Amino acid sequence: ANFMYRSQWLDLISTLDFAVGEVTFCVMKAALMFAVHSILRQSASQEVHASLSQCHRRATSSLLDIICDAVVDLDDKLSMTEHFPKFANILMQGHGKCLRGVA
């Protein structure tokens, strides 16, 4: 009564192989979904941070424009990033000379 034919064993092994394959596929799919979710979450967080940073920079620049006679932006070499007409007028450079790149 407990005797199984060879074909029944092969069917059982085939079924178990299929089940293991399905479980493995589901685990891999879940891991991939988790990785994609983490990447998207990090990307969204970075975009929000960059947007807030830009907003704070604009607010600071607007406040400085109200308080100061002239405001300039400097690059990493402490050179002006563009021509600033208000600053040129303070230096009595007028409209004739561009101050971009001047340190």
Accessible surface in RSA format (square Angstrom, percent):
REM  Atomic radii and reference values for relative SASA: ProtOr
REM  Chains: A
REM  Algorithm: Lee & Richards
REM  Probe-radius: 1.40
REM  Slices: 20
REM RES _ NUM      All-atoms   Total-Side   Main-Chain    Non-polar    All polar
REM                ABS   REL    ABS   REL    ABS   REL    ABS   REL    ABS   REL
RES ALA A   1   150.46 138.3  64.87 100.1  85.58 194.7  83.49 117.6  66.96 177.4
RES ASN A   2   150.52 103.8 121.52 117.4  29.01  69.8  38.39  92.4 112.14 108.4
RES PHE A   3   153.12  76.6 130.41  80.8  22.72  59.1 135.94  82.4  17.18  49.2
RES MET A   4    72.64  37.6  61.90  41.0  10.74  25.6  41.32  35.1  31.33  41.5
RES TYR A   5   142.18  66.4 141.14  80.3   1.04   2.7  96.47  72.5  45.72  56.4
RES ARG A   6   191.52  80.4 180.55  92.0  10.97  26.1  70.72  96.6 120.80  73.2
RES SER A   7    70.37  59.5  65.97  88.0   4.40  10.1  46.61  99.3  23.76  33.3
RES GLN A   8    82.93  46.4  79.08  57.8   3.85   9.2  23.54  50.1  59.39  45.0
RES TRP A   9   126.73  50.9 126.73  61.3   0.00   0.0 112.81  60.2  13.92  22.6
RES LEU A  10    94.38  52.6  90.38  64.7   4.00  10.1  91.09  64.0   3.29   8.9
RES ASP A  11    93.67  65.6  91.43  91.0   2.24   5.3  26.01  61.2  67.66  67.5
RES LEU A  12    75.32  41.9  71.11  50.9   4.21  10.6  74.81  52.5   0.50   1.4
RES ILE A  13    88.57  50.4  88.31  65.8   0.25   0.6  88.57  63.8   0.00   0.0
RES SER A  14    68.79  58.1  61.73  82.4   7.05  16.3  28.47  60.6  40.31  56.5
RES THR A  15    84.47  60.1  79.26  80.4   5.21  12.4  59.48  79.9  24.99  37.8
RES LEU A  16    98.41  54.8  98.20  70.3   0.21   0.5  98.41  69.1   0.00   0.0
RES ASP A  17    95.02  66.6  84.91  84.5  10.10  23.9  26.18  61.6  68.84  68.7
RES PHE A  18   139.66  69.9 129.08  80.0  10.58  27.5 137.80  83.5   1.86   5.3
RES ALA A  19    45.02  41.4  41.08  63.4   3.94   9.0  44.95  63.3   0.07   0.2
RES VAL A  20    98.14  64.6  95.29  86.3   2.86   6.9  97.86  85.0   0.28   0.8
RES GLY A  21    37.56  46.3   0.00   N/A  37.56  46.3  32.76  89.9   4.80  10.7
RES GLU A  22    81.06  46.5  80.49  60.9   0.57   1.4  21.21  41.0  59.85  48.9
RES VAL A  23    95.52  62.9  93.42  84.6   2.11   5.1  95.52  83.0   0.01   0.0
RES THR A  24    65.16  46.3  61.50  62.3   3.66   8.7  48.99  65.8  16.17  24.4
RES PHE A  25   121.38  60.7 118.88  73.6   2.49   6.5 121.11  73.4   0.26   0.7
RES CYS A  26    73.66  55.7  68.47  76.4   5.19  12.2  23.94  60.6  49.72  53.6
RES VAL A  27    94.72  62.3  90.91  82.3   3.80   9.2  93.79  81.5   0.92   2.5
RES MET A  28   127.83  66.2 120.93  80.0   6.90  16.4 103.90  88.3  23.93  31.7
RES LYS A  29   117.94  57.5 111.36  68.3   6.58  15.7  62.50  56.3  55.44  59.1
RES ALA A  30    62.07  57.1  51.14  78.9  10.93  24.9  57.30  80.7   4.77  12.6
RES ALA A  31    60.07  55.2  48.16  74.3  11.91  27.1  55.47  78.1   4.61  12.2
RES LEU A  32   115.59  64.4 111.13  79.5   4.47  11.2 114.98  80.8   0.61   1.6
RES MET A  33   123.77  64.1 119.89  79.3   3.88   9.2  94.83  80.6  28.94  38.3
RES PHE A  34   144.57  72.3 139.21  86.2   5.37  14.0 144.04  87.3   0.53   1.5
RES ALA A  35    43.70  40.2  39.02  60.2   4.68  10.6  43.59  61.4   0.11   0.3
RES VAL A  36    68.26  44.9  67.62  61.2   0.64   1.5  68.26  59.3   0.00   0.0
RES HIS A  37   106.96  58.5 104.31  72.5   2.66   6.8  70.53  72.7  36.43  42.4
RES SER A  38    46.33  39.1  39.18  52.3   7.15  16.5  33.63  71.6  12.70  17.8
RES ILE A  39   114.26  65.0 112.67  83.9   1.59   3.8 113.34  81.6   0.91   2.5
RES LEU A  40   114.78  63.9 110.65  79.2   4.13  10.4 110.98  77.9   3.80  10.2
RES ARG A  41   169.68  71.2 161.39  82.3   8.30  19.8  47.85  65.4 121.83  73.8
RES GLN A  42   110.62  61.9 104.85  76.6   5.77  13.7  31.66  67.4  78.96  59.9
RES SER A  43    45.97  38.8  43.23  57.7   2.73   6.3  20.21  43.0  25.76  36.1
RES ALA A  44    54.67  50.3  49.36  76.2   5.30  12.1  54.12  76.2   0.55   1.5
RES SER A  45    68.44  57.8  58.59  78.2   9.86  22.7  28.83  61.4  39.62  55.5
RES GLN A  46   108.80  60.8 102.38  74.8   6.42  15.3  40.68  86.6  68.12  51.7
RES GLU A  47   119.74  68.7 111.76  84.6   7.98  19.0  43.94  85.0  75.80  61.9
RES VAL A  48    91.56  60.3  88.73  80.3   2.83   6.8  91.55  79.5   0.01   0.0
RES HIS A  49   132.82  72.6 130.44  90.7   2.39   6.1  85.78  88.4  47.05  54.7
RES ALA A  50    59.19  54.4  51.03  78.8   8.16  18.6  56.00  78.9   3.19   8.4
RES SER A  51    70.43  59.5  61.35  81.9   9.08  20.9  31.07  66.2  39.36  55.1
RES LEU A  52    96.17  53.6  95.92  68.6   0.25   0.6  96.17  67.5   0.00   0.0
RES SER A  53    60.89  51.5  53.13  70.9   7.77  17.9  19.70  41.9  41.19  57.7
RES GLN A  54   103.79  58.0  99.33  72.6   4.46  10.6  17.12  36.4  86.67  65.7
RES CYS A  55    61.22  46.3  60.33  67.3   0.89   2.1   6.40  16.2  54.81  59.1
RES HIS A  56   117.64  64.3 115.96  80.6   1.68   4.3  76.25  78.6  41.39  48.2
RES ARG A  57   132.24  55.5 125.72  64.1   6.52  15.5  57.57  78.7  74.67  45.3
RES ARG A  58   140.61  59.0 136.86  69.8   3.75   8.9  70.12  95.8  70.49  42.7
RES ALA A  59    60.82  55.9  47.71  73.6  13.11  29.8  55.70  78.4   5.11  13.5
RES THR A  60    75.70  53.8  72.15  73.1   3.55   8.5  50.07  67.3  25.63  38.7
RES SER A  61    34.36  29.0  34.27  45.7   0.09   0.2  22.77  48.5  11.59  16.2
RES SER A  62    62.91  53.2  58.38  77.9   4.53  10.4  31.02  66.0  31.89  44.7
RES LEU A  63   103.10  57.4 101.27  72.4   1.83   4.6 102.52  72.0   0.58   1.6
RES LEU A  64    69.58  38.8  69.58  49.8   0.00   0.0  69.58  48.9   0.00   0.0
RES ASP A  65    72.89  51.1  61.85  61.6  11.04  26.1  16.45  38.7  56.44  56.3
RES ILE A  66   141.35  80.4 110.97  82.7  30.37  73.2 117.80  84.8  23.55  63.9
RES ILE A  67   119.67  68.1  88.55  66.0  31.12  75.0  94.03  67.7  25.63  69.6
RES CYS A  68    49.87  37.7  36.56  40.8  13.31  31.3  12.58  31.9  37.29  40.2
RES ASP A  69   119.78  83.9 101.12 100.6  18.66  44.1  23.23  54.7  96.55  96.3
RES ALA A  70    24.84  22.8   2.60   4.0  22.23  50.6   3.84   5.4  21.00  55.6
RES VAL A  71    38.33  25.2  23.53  21.3  14.80  35.7  27.57  24.0  10.76  29.2
RES VAL A  72    46.21  30.4  27.34  24.8  18.87  45.5  27.61  24.0  18.60  50.4
RES ASP A  73    45.79  32.1  42.27  42.1   3.52   8.3   9.20  21.7  36.59  36.5
RES LEU A  74    91.35  50.9  60.83  43.5  30.52  76.7  60.83  42.7  30.52  82.1
RES ASP A  75    57.42  40.2  43.79  43.6  13.63  32.2  28.13  66.2  29.29  29.2
RES ASP A  76   135.71  95.1  93.29  92.9  42.42 100.3  51.52 121.3  84.19  84.0
RES LYS A  77   163.76  79.9 142.09  87.2  21.67  51.6  92.68  83.4  71.08  75.7
RES LEU A  78   122.53  68.2 117.35  84.0   5.18  13.0 117.35  82.4   5.18  13.9
RES SER A  79    14.69  12.4  14.69  19.6   0.00   0.0   4.02   8.6  10.67  14.9
RES MET A  80    14.07   7.3  11.90   7.9   2.16   5.2  11.90  10.1   2.16   2.9
RES THR A  81    57.19  40.7  38.54  39.1  18.65  44.5  42.36  56.9  14.83  22.4
RES GLU A  82    78.18  44.9  78.18  59.1   0.00   0.0   9.30  18.0  68.88  56.2
RES HIS A  83    53.08  29.0  41.24  28.7  11.84  30.3  36.01  37.1  17.07  19.9
RES PHE A  84    26.46  13.2  26.31  16.3   0.15   0.4  26.46  16.0   0.00   0.0
RES PRO A  85    70.91  51.7  69.33  63.2   1.58   5.7  70.91  58.5   0.00   0.0
RES LYS A  86   115.99  56.6 111.99  68.7   3.99   9.5  85.24  76.7  30.75  32.8
RES PHE A  87    55.22  27.6  55.22  34.2   0.00   0.0  55.22  33.5   0.00   0.0
RES ALA A  88     0.25   0.2   0.25   0.4   0.00   0.0   0.25   0.4   0.00   0.0
RES ASN A  89    80.91  55.8  66.37  64.1  14.53  35.0  25.44  61.2  55.47  53.6
RES ILE A  90    91.64  52.1  69.32  51.6  22.32  53.8  76.77  55.3  14.87  40.4
RES LEU A  91    83.10  46.3  64.36  46.0  18.74  47.1  68.94  48.4  14.16  38.1
RES MET A  92   176.25  91.3 143.97  95.3  32.28  76.9 112.68  95.8  63.58  84.2
RES GLN A  93    68.83  38.5  52.07  38.1  16.76  39.9   4.38   9.3  64.44  48.9
RES GLY A  94    26.73  33.0   0.00   N/A  26.73  33.0  24.85  68.2   1.87   4.2
RES HIS A  95   163.02  89.1 132.12  91.8  30.90  79.0  91.24  94.0  71.78  83.5
RES GLY A  96    80.59  99.4   0.00   N/A  80.59  99.4  41.83 114.8  38.76  86.8
RES LYS A  97   108.93  53.1 105.45  64.7   3.48   8.3  63.44  57.1  45.49  48.5
RES CYS A  98    78.04  59.0  60.66  67.7  17.38  40.9  38.94  98.7  39.10  42.2
RES LEU A  99     4.22   2.3   4.22   3.0   0.00   0.0   4.22   3.0   0.00   0.0
RES ARG A 100   155.00  65.1 136.33  69.5  18.67  44.4  45.14  61.7 109.86  66.6
RES GLY A 101    47.98  59.2   0.00   N/A  47.98  59.2  27.34  75.0  20.64  46.2
RES VAL A 102    55.61  36.6  49.46  44.8   6.15  14.8  54.83  47.6   0.78   2.1
RES ALA A 103   104.74  96.3  46.19  71.3  58.55 133.2  68.45  96.4  36.29  96.1
END  Absolute sums over single chains surface
CHAIN  1 A     9129.2       7955.9       1173.2       5913.3       3215.9
END  Absolute sums over all chains
TOTAL          9129.2       7955.9       1173.2       5913.3       3215.9
